[in-house]
Amino acid sequence: RNITICNASTIFDEAQFTARTIRKLVRTKNYRFRDFVIIARDAEIYKEAIVSACQANDVALFYDNRMPLSSFPLSVATFSAIRALKLSTENILRFHKTGLGTLNTEEISALENYCYLWNIESTQWLEDWTMNPKGLTSDINDNSDELEKLNILRKKAIKPLLDFKENFKGSASNMARALVELFEACCVGDKLIGISERFEADGDIFSSDALKQSYDAFMRILDSLVVCFGEENIKPQEFFDALELAVASTDIGIVPQTLDEVTFGSADRIRPSMPKIAFILGANQGVFPMNTTNSGLFNITERRNLIENGIEIADNSIYSSIDEDYLVYCNLCSASEKVYISYHNQSISGEKCE
């Protein structure tokens, strides 16, 4: 009576069954949302389906959705600013498009249109623009006012980056200081606060919290690079490569927003805290438990043949299979009262699943 198996057509049907069952049990059996856990082998596959189903059924959900630090505005602005040291039009505009530069959307559009029209690159950013903003045309009207506005925008766009270029050299400490001074010149802190407040006003607490964490995480990386390189002078490219690698290996996540939420996550990452009811999604052949694969030079059969012939070589397939079995055991046994196991008959692309 405490184990239920659900045969669903697709992962979206699995998600609907899960959300509706949770809602029904909360309404009729006096359970709380925190009593439930939803587990998939790969939560990313089920993310859209589960989030949509829970929203449609008014089920409070917490999903450990970690986002790479490299995708946040501060990281994009930093890398664009460093790449813009060569006065690349693409990176100059990208820096301002993050919303952390000195230009608003309309000003960026005006500059981008002119740059695209006249193929503005490199040192042309340092000279006054004199070409007709309307392109090659027979229009003899005076365009001096429009050109003057464009040149004002050009200087406004390039000034903080030129100051940054002047200071971005020497030791890692100097380069980190140059980045911080660029942030201060563009009022990056205030702009990030403004973006975060807009997320909160729209009810997107996750994005608001993640944005705040991204600033702290980025500053910690800068501190770490300064400690790592010390006061030795290094090349800007060396600092850039180290910063890019550190940012790429960092991701941002948030804690649950309320005490009463259903927890959803991947089988190899989730750590359920004594749930009463567990939903196991995607119990299909080769999905959960996942088929073991070998990415090395030899496949599984070749490895076993080598081992049988006395050649010492690790058989990772055995350890992978043990790990998968252990995940199945842990997640199936995580609930204290009920377990719901579901599987789907066809994939999103329409292929038959076993």
The 8 nearest C-alpha neighbors of each residue, nearest first, counted from 0:
[[1, 2, 3, 337, 338, 336, 339, 4],
 [0, 2, 337, 338, 336, 3, 339, 276],
 [3, 1, 338, 0, 339, 337, 4, 340],
 [4, 2, 339, 340, 338, 5, 1, 0],
 [3, 5, 340, 341, 339, 6, 2, 342],
 [6, 4, 341, 7, 340, 342, 3, 339],
 [5, 7, 342, 341, 343, 4, 8, 344],
 [8, 6, 343, 13, 12, 9, 342, 5],
 [7, 9, 344, 343, 345, 12, 6, 10],
 [10, 8, 343, 12, 11, 345, 7, 344],
 [9, 11, 13, 12, 343, 14, 45, 48],
 [12, 10, 14, 48, 9, 13, 15, 49],
 [11, 13, 15, 9, 14, 10, 7, 16],
 [14, 12, 10, 16, 11, 15, 7, 17],
 [15, 13, 11, 49, 17, 12, 16, 48],
 [14, 16, 12, 18, 52, 17, 13, 19],
 [17, 15, 13, 19, 14, 18, 20, 12],
 [16, 18, 14, 20, 15, 19, 13, 21],
 [19, 17, 21, 15, 53, 20, 16, 52],
 [20, 18, 22, 16, 21, 17, 15, 23],
 [19, 21, 23, 17, 22, 18, 16, 24],
 [20, 22, 18, 24, 19, 23, 25, 17],
 [23, 21, 19, 25, 20, 24, 26, 18],
 [22, 24, 20, 26, 21, 25, 27, 19],
 [25, 23, 28, 21, 27, 26, 22, 20],
 [26, 24, 30, 29, 22, 23, 28, 27],
 [25, 27, 23, 24, 29, 28, 22, 30],
 [28, 26, 24, 25, 29, 23, 30, 22],
 [29, 27, 24, 30, 25, 26, 23, 31],
 [30, 28, 25, 27, 26, 31, 24, 23],
 [31, 29, 25, 28, 24, 34, 32, 26],
 [30, 32, 33, 34, 25, 29, 259, 35],
 [33, 31, 260, 261, 34, 259, 35, 30],
 [32, 34, 259, 260, 261, 31, 35, 258],
 [33, 35, 274, 275, 32, 31, 276, 30],
 [36, 34, 276, 261, 33, 274, 32, 277],
 [35, 37, 262, 277, 261, 263, 278, 274],
 [38, 36, 263, 278, 277, 262, 279, 264],
 [37, 39, 279, 264, 266, 265, 263, 278],
 [40, 38, 280, 265, 42, 41, 266, 279],
 [39, 41, 266, 265, 287, 42, 38, 286],
 [40, 42, 265, 39, 43, 44, 266, 45],
 [43, 41, 265, 45, 39, 44, 264, 46],
 [44, 42, 46, 45, 41, 47, 265, 264],
 [43, 45, 42, 46, 41, 47, 48, 39],
 [46, 44, 42, 48, 43, 47, 49, 10],
 [45, 47, 43, 49, 48, 42, 44, 50],
 [46, 48, 50, 49, 45, 51, 44, 43],
 [47, 49, 11, 45, 51, 46, 50, 14],
 [50, 48, 14, 52, 46, 51, 47, 45],
 [49, 51, 53, 47, 52, 48, 46, 54],
 [52, 50, 54, 48, 49, 53, 47, 55],
 [53, 51, 49, 55, 15, 54, 50, 18],
 [54, 52, 58, 56, 50, 18, 55, 51],
 [53, 55, 57, 51, 56, 52, 58, 50],
 [54, 56, 52, 53, 57, 51, 58, 18],
 [55, 57, 53, 54, 58, 52, 18, 19],
 [58, 56, 54, 55, 53, 59, 22, 52],
 [57, 59, 53, 56, 60, 54, 22, 18],
 [58, 60, 260, 261, 57, 32, 53, 61],
 [61, 59, 261, 260, 58, 262, 62, 53],
 [60, 62, 262, 255, 261, 260, 263, 63],
 [63, 61, 263, 64, 264, 262, 60, 255],
 [64, 62, 65, 264, 61, 252, 263, 253],
 [63, 65, 62, 252, 66, 253, 264, 251],
 [64, 66, 252, 251, 250, 63, 67, 253],
 [65, 67, 251, 250, 68, 64, 252, 70],
 [68, 66, 250, 69, 70, 249, 251, 65],
 [67, 69, 250, 70, 71, 249, 246, 251],
 [68, 70, 67, 74, 71, 246, 247, 75],
 [69, 71, 68, 67, 72, 75, 74, 66],
 [70, 72, 74, 68, 69, 73, 75, 213],
 [73, 71, 75, 97, 74, 76, 70, 99],
 [72, 74, 76, 75, 71, 77, 214, 99],
 [75, 73, 77, 69, 76, 72, 71, 78],
 [74, 76, 72, 78, 77, 73, 79, 71],
 [77, 75, 94, 79, 73, 74, 78, 72],
 [78, 76, 74, 80, 79, 75, 73, 81],
 [77, 79, 81, 75, 80, 76, 82, 74],
 [78, 80, 90, 82, 76, 94, 77, 81],
 [81, 79, 83, 77, 78, 82, 94, 76],
 [82, 80, 78, 83, 79, 84, 77, 239],
 [81, 83, 79, 84, 80, 78, 90, 85],
 [84, 82, 86, 80, 87, 85, 90, 81],
 [83, 85, 86, 82, 81, 164, 80, 160],
 [84, 86, 83, 87, 82, 121, 81, 122],
 [87, 85, 121, 83, 84, 88, 122, 120],
 [86, 88, 83, 90, 89, 85, 121, 91],
 [89, 87, 91, 90, 120, 92, 86, 119],
 [88, 90, 92, 87, 91, 93, 83, 79],
 [89, 91, 93, 79, 83, 92, 87, 88],
 [92, 90, 88, 94, 83, 93, 89, 87],
 [91, 93, 95, 94, 90, 89, 96, 88],
 [92, 94, 90, 96, 95, 91, 89, 79],
 [95, 93, 76, 79, 91, 92, 96, 97],
 [94, 96, 100, 92, 97, 93, 98, 102],
 [97, 95, 93, 98, 94, 92, 107, 100],
 [98, 96, 95, 99, 72, 94, 76, 93],
 [97, 99, 96, 100, 95, 103, 190, 72],
 [100, 98, 187, 97, 95, 190, 185, 101],
 [101, 99, 95, 185, 102, 98, 94, 97],
 [100, 102, 185, 156, 95, 155, 99, 103],
 [103, 101, 100, 106, 95, 107, 156, 104],
 [102, 104, 106, 105, 107, 101, 98, 95],
 [105, 103, 107, 106, 108, 102, 96, 98],
 [106, 104, 108, 107, 103, 109, 102, 110],
 [105, 107, 109, 108, 103, 104, 102, 110],
 [106, 108, 104, 110, 105, 109, 111, 102],
 [109, 107, 111, 105, 106, 110, 112, 104],
 [110, 108, 106, 112, 107, 111, 105, 113],
 [111, 109, 107, 113, 108, 112, 114, 106],
 [112, 110, 108, 114, 113, 109, 107, 115],
 [111, 113, 115, 109, 110, 114, 116, 108],
 [112, 114, 116, 110, 115, 111, 117, 132],
 [115, 113, 119, 111, 118, 117, 116, 112],
 [114, 116, 118, 112, 113, 117, 111, 119],
 [115, 117, 113, 114, 118, 112, 134, 132],
 [116, 118, 114, 119, 115, 113, 134, 130],
 [119, 117, 115, 114, 116, 120, 113, 88],
 [118, 120, 114, 117, 123, 88, 115, 121],
 [121, 119, 88, 123, 87, 118, 122, 124],
 [120, 122, 86, 123, 87, 124, 85, 88],
 [123, 121, 124, 125, 120, 86, 126, 119],
 [122, 124, 126, 125, 121, 120, 119, 128],
 [125, 123, 122, 126, 121, 120, 153, 86],
 [124, 126, 122, 123, 127, 121, 154, 157],
 [127, 125, 123, 124, 128, 122, 150, 129],
 [128, 126, 150, 129, 125, 124, 123, 153],
 [127, 129, 130, 126, 150, 146, 123, 149],
 [128, 130, 127, 131, 146, 132, 143, 150],
 [131, 129, 128, 132, 134, 117, 146, 133],
 [130, 132, 134, 133, 129, 142, 135, 146],
 [133, 131, 134, 113, 130, 146, 145, 142],
 [134, 132, 131, 135, 136, 116, 113, 138],
 [135, 133, 131, 132, 136, 116, 130, 117],
 [136, 134, 133, 137, 131, 138, 132, 130],
 [137, 135, 138, 134, 133, 139, 131, 132],
 [136, 138, 139, 135, 140, 134, 133, 131],
 [137, 139, 136, 140, 133, 135, 141, 131],
 [140, 138, 137, 141, 136, 142, 131, 133],
 [141, 139, 138, 142, 137, 143, 131, 136],
 [140, 142, 143, 139, 144, 138, 145, 131],
 [143, 141, 145, 144, 146, 140, 131, 132],
 [142, 144, 146, 145, 141, 147, 129, 148],
 [145, 143, 147, 146, 142, 148, 141, 149],
 [144, 146, 148, 147, 142, 143, 149, 132],
 [147, 145, 149, 143, 148, 144, 150, 142],
 [146, 148, 144, 150, 145, 149, 143, 151],
 [149, 147, 151, 145, 146, 150, 152, 144],
 [150, 148, 146, 152, 151, 147, 153, 145],
 [149, 151, 153, 147, 152, 148, 146, 154],
 [150, 152, 148, 154, 149, 153, 155, 147],
 [153, 151, 155, 149, 150, 154, 156, 148],
 [154, 152, 150, 156, 151, 155, 149, 157],
 [155, 153, 157, 151, 156, 152, 158, 150],
 [154, 156, 152, 153, 158, 157, 151, 101],
 [157, 155, 153, 154, 158, 152, 101, 102],
 [156, 158, 154, 160, 155, 159, 161, 153],
 [157, 159, 161, 160, 154, 155, 156, 162],
 [160, 158, 162, 161, 157, 163, 181, 184],
 [159, 161, 163, 157, 162, 158, 164, 80],
 [160, 162, 164, 158, 163, 159, 157, 165],
 [163, 161, 165, 159, 160, 164, 158, 166],
 [162, 164, 160, 161, 166, 165, 167, 177],
 [165, 163, 161, 167, 162, 166, 84, 160],
 [164, 166, 162, 163, 167, 161, 168, 160],
 [165, 167, 163, 164, 177, 168, 162, 174],
 [168, 166, 174, 164, 177, 163, 165, 173],
 [169, 167, 174, 166, 235, 170, 173, 234],
 [168, 170, 232, 173, 233, 171, 174, 167],
 [171, 169, 232, 173, 172, 230, 231, 233],
 [170, 172, 174, 225, 173, 175, 228, 238],
 [171, 173, 225, 175, 170, 174, 176, 230],
 [174, 172, 176, 170, 171, 175, 169, 177],
 [175, 173, 167, 177, 171, 176, 172, 168],
 [174, 176, 178, 172, 177, 173, 171, 221],
 [175, 177, 173, 179, 174, 178, 172, 180],
 [178, 176, 174, 180, 175, 179, 166, 167],
 [179, 177, 181, 175, 176, 180, 182, 174],
 [178, 180, 182, 176, 181, 177, 183, 175],
 [179, 181, 183, 177, 182, 178, 184, 176],
 [182, 180, 178, 184, 179, 183, 163, 177],
 [183, 181, 179, 187, 185, 180, 184, 186],
 [182, 184, 186, 180, 185, 181, 187, 179],
 [185, 183, 181, 182, 186, 180, 159, 187],
 [184, 186, 182, 187, 183, 100, 101, 181],
 [187, 185, 183, 188, 184, 189, 182, 190],
 [186, 188, 182, 190, 185, 99, 189, 191],
 [189, 187, 191, 190, 186, 192, 182, 183],
 [188, 190, 192, 191, 187, 186, 193, 194],
 [191, 189, 193, 187, 192, 188, 194, 99],
 [190, 192, 194, 188, 193, 189, 195, 187],
 [193, 191, 195, 189, 190, 194, 196, 188],
 [192, 194, 190, 196, 191, 195, 189, 197],
 [195, 193, 191, 197, 196, 192, 190, 198],
 [194, 196, 207, 192, 198, 193, 197, 191],
 [195, 197, 199, 193, 198, 194, 192, 200],
 [198, 196, 200, 194, 199, 195, 201, 193],
 [197, 199, 203, 195, 201, 196, 207, 200],
 [200, 198, 202, 196, 201, 197, 204, 203],
 [199, 201, 197, 202, 198, 196, 203, 204],
 [202, 200, 198, 199, 203, 197, 204, 196],
 [201, 203, 199, 200, 204, 198, 197, 205],
 [204, 202, 198, 199, 205, 201, 206, 207],
 [203, 205, 207, 199, 206, 202, 208, 198],
 [204, 206, 208, 207, 203, 209, 253, 256],
 [207, 205, 209, 208, 204, 203, 210, 198],
 [206, 208, 195, 204, 210, 198, 205, 209],
 [209, 207, 211, 205, 210, 206, 204, 212],
 [208, 210, 206, 212, 211, 207, 205, 213],
 [211, 209, 213, 207, 208, 212, 206, 195],
 [212, 210, 208, 209, 213, 214, 207, 215],
 [211, 213, 209, 215, 210, 214, 216, 208],
 [212, 214, 216, 210, 211, 215, 217, 209],
 [215, 213, 217, 212, 216, 211, 218, 210],
 [214, 216, 218, 212, 217, 213, 219, 211],
 [217, 215, 213, 219, 214, 218, 212, 220],
 [218, 216, 220, 214, 219, 215, 213, 221],
 [217, 219, 221, 215, 220, 216, 214, 222],
 [220, 218, 222, 216, 217, 221, 223, 215],
 [219, 221, 223, 217, 218, 222, 224, 216],
 [220, 222, 218, 224, 223, 219, 175, 225],
 [223, 221, 219, 225, 220, 224, 218, 226],
 [222, 224, 220, 226, 221, 225, 227, 219],
 [225, 223, 227, 221, 226, 222, 228, 220],
 [224, 226, 172, 222, 171, 223, 227, 228],
 [225, 227, 223, 229, 224, 228, 222, 172],
 [226, 228, 224, 225, 229, 223, 222, 171],
 [229, 227, 225, 226, 224, 171, 231, 230],
 [230, 228, 226, 231, 225, 227, 171, 172],
 [229, 231, 170, 232, 228, 172, 171, 225],
 [232, 230, 170, 229, 233, 228, 171, 169],
 [231, 233, 170, 169, 230, 234, 171, 168],
 [234, 232, 170, 169, 231, 235, 237, 171],
 [233, 235, 237, 236, 238, 232, 168, 169],
 [236, 234, 238, 237, 239, 168, 233, 167],
 [237, 235, 239, 234, 238, 240, 233, 241],
 [238, 236, 240, 234, 235, 239, 241, 233],
 [239, 237, 235, 241, 236, 240, 242, 234],
 [238, 240, 236, 242, 237, 241, 243, 235],
 [241, 239, 243, 237, 242, 238, 236, 244],
 [242, 240, 244, 238, 243, 239, 245, 237],
 [241, 243, 239, 245, 244, 240, 238, 246],
 [242, 244, 240, 246, 241, 245, 239, 247],
 [245, 243, 247, 241, 242, 246, 240, 248],
 [246, 244, 242, 248, 247, 243, 241, 249],
 [245, 247, 243, 249, 248, 244, 69, 68],
 [248, 246, 244, 245, 249, 69, 243, 68],
 [247, 249, 245, 246, 244, 250, 67, 68],
 [250, 248, 246, 247, 68, 67, 245, 251],
 [249, 251, 67, 68, 66, 65, 248, 252],
 [250, 252, 66, 65, 67, 68, 209, 213],
 [253, 251, 65, 64, 209, 66, 63, 250],
 [254, 252, 209, 255, 208, 205, 251, 63],
 [253, 255, 256, 252, 63, 61, 257, 205],
 [256, 254, 257, 61, 253, 258, 260, 62],
 [255, 257, 254, 258, 61, 204, 205, 260],
 [258, 256, 259, 255, 260, 61, 59, 254],
 [259, 257, 260, 256, 33, 255, 32, 261],
 [258, 260, 33, 32, 257, 31, 261, 59],
 [261, 259, 33, 59, 32, 60, 61, 258],
 [260, 262, 60, 32, 33, 35, 36, 61],
 [261, 263, 36, 61, 60, 37, 260, 62],
 [264, 262, 37, 62, 38, 36, 61, 261],
 [263, 265, 269, 42, 38, 62, 63, 39],
 [266, 264, 42, 41, 39, 40, 268, 267],
 [265, 267, 40, 268, 39, 269, 38, 326],
 [266, 268, 265, 269, 326, 40, 41, 264],
 [269, 267, 265, 266, 270, 264, 63, 40],
 [268, 270, 264, 265, 266, 271, 267, 38],
 [269, 271, 272, 268, 266, 267, 264, 273],
 [272, 270, 273, 269, 274, 36, 333, 262],
 [271, 273, 274, 270, 333, 36, 34, 33],
 [272, 274, 271, 334, 333, 275, 335, 34],
 [275, 273, 34, 334, 35, 276, 272, 36],
 [274, 276, 335, 334, 336, 34, 35, 273],
 [277, 275, 337, 35, 334, 274, 338, 336],
 [276, 278, 36, 338, 334, 35, 37, 339],
 [277, 279, 339, 37, 340, 338, 38, 36],
 [278, 280, 340, 38, 39, 339, 37, 341],
 [281, 279, 39, 341, 282, 38, 340, 342],
 [280, 282, 342, 283, 341, 287, 39, 286],
 [283, 281, 342, 287, 280, 341, 286, 340],
 [284, 282, 286, 281, 342, 353, 287, 285],
 [283, 285, 286, 353, 287, 282, 288, 352],
 [284, 286, 290, 289, 287, 288, 283, 291],
 [287, 285, 289, 283, 288, 284, 281, 282],
 [288, 286, 289, 282, 40, 283, 285, 281],
 [287, 289, 286, 323, 285, 327, 290, 324],
 [288, 290, 286, 285, 287, 291, 323, 40],
 [291, 289, 285, 292, 288, 286, 320, 287],
 [290, 292, 316, 319, 289, 320, 293, 323],
 [293, 291, 290, 294, 316, 299, 298, 319],
 [292, 294, 295, 298, 299, 291, 316, 315],
 [293, 295, 292, 296, 298, 297, 299, 291],
 [296, 294, 297, 293, 298, 292, 299, 315],
 [295, 297, 298, 294, 293, 302, 301, 299],
 [298, 296, 295, 301, 302, 299, 293, 300],
 [297, 299, 301, 300, 293, 302, 296, 295],
 [298, 300, 302, 301, 303, 293, 297, 316],
 [301, 299, 303, 302, 298, 304, 297, 305],
 [302, 300, 304, 298, 303, 299, 297, 305],
 [301, 303, 305, 299, 300, 304, 297, 298],
 [302, 304, 306, 300, 305, 301, 307, 299],
 [305, 303, 301, 307, 306, 302, 300, 308],
 [304, 306, 308, 302, 310, 303, 307, 301],
 [305, 307, 303, 310, 309, 308, 304, 311],
 [308, 306, 304, 305, 309, 303, 310, 302],
 [309, 307, 305, 306, 310, 304, 303, 311],
 [310, 308, 306, 307, 311, 305, 304, 312],
 [311, 309, 306, 305, 308, 312, 307, 304],
 [310, 312, 306, 309, 313, 305, 308, 307],
 [311, 313, 310, 306, 314, 302, 305, 303],
 [312, 314, 315, 311, 302, 306, 316, 303],
 [315, 313, 316, 317, 302, 312, 303, 299],
 [314, 316, 318, 317, 313, 319, 293, 299],
 [315, 317, 319, 314, 318, 320, 291, 299],
 [318, 316, 320, 315, 319, 314, 321, 291],
 [317, 319, 321, 315, 320, 316, 322, 314],
 [320, 318, 316, 322, 321, 317, 291, 315],
 [321, 319, 323, 317, 322, 318, 316, 324],
 [320, 322, 318, 324, 319, 323, 325, 317],
 [321, 323, 325, 319, 320, 324, 318, 326],
 [324, 322, 320, 326, 325, 321, 288, 319],
 [325, 323, 327, 321, 326, 322, 320, 328],
 [324, 326, 328, 322, 323, 327, 329, 321],
 [327, 325, 323, 329, 328, 324, 330, 322],
 [326, 328, 324, 325, 330, 329, 331, 323],
 [327, 329, 325, 331, 326, 330, 332, 324],
 [330, 328, 326, 332, 327, 331, 333, 325],
 [329, 331, 333, 332, 327, 328, 326, 266],
 [332, 330, 328, 333, 329, 327, 338, 334],
 [331, 333, 329, 330, 334, 328, 335, 327],
 [332, 334, 330, 331, 329, 273, 335, 274],
 [335, 333, 275, 276, 274, 277, 332, 336],
 [334, 336, 275, 337, 274, 333, 276, 273],
 [337, 335, 275, 334, 276, 1, 338, 274],
 [338, 336, 1, 276, 2, 334, 277, 335],
 [339, 337, 2, 277, 276, 278, 1, 3],
 [340, 338, 278, 3, 4, 2, 279, 277],
 [341, 339, 279, 4, 278, 5, 3, 280],
 [342, 340, 5, 280, 4, 6, 282, 281],
 [341, 343, 281, 282, 6, 283, 7, 280],
 [344, 342, 7, 9, 8, 345, 10, 6],
 [345, 343, 352, 8, 351, 9, 7, 353],
 [346, 344, 351, 352, 350, 349, 9, 343],
 [347, 345, 349, 350, 348, 9, 351, 352],
 [346, 348, 349, 345, 9, 350, 10, 11],
 [349, 347, 346, 350, 345, 351, 9, 352],
 [348, 350, 346, 347, 345, 351, 9, 352],
 [351, 349, 346, 345, 348, 352, 347, 344],
 [350, 352, 345, 344, 346, 349, 353, 343],
 [353, 351, 345, 344, 350, 346, 343, 283],
 [352, 284, 283, 344, 351, 343, 345, 342]]
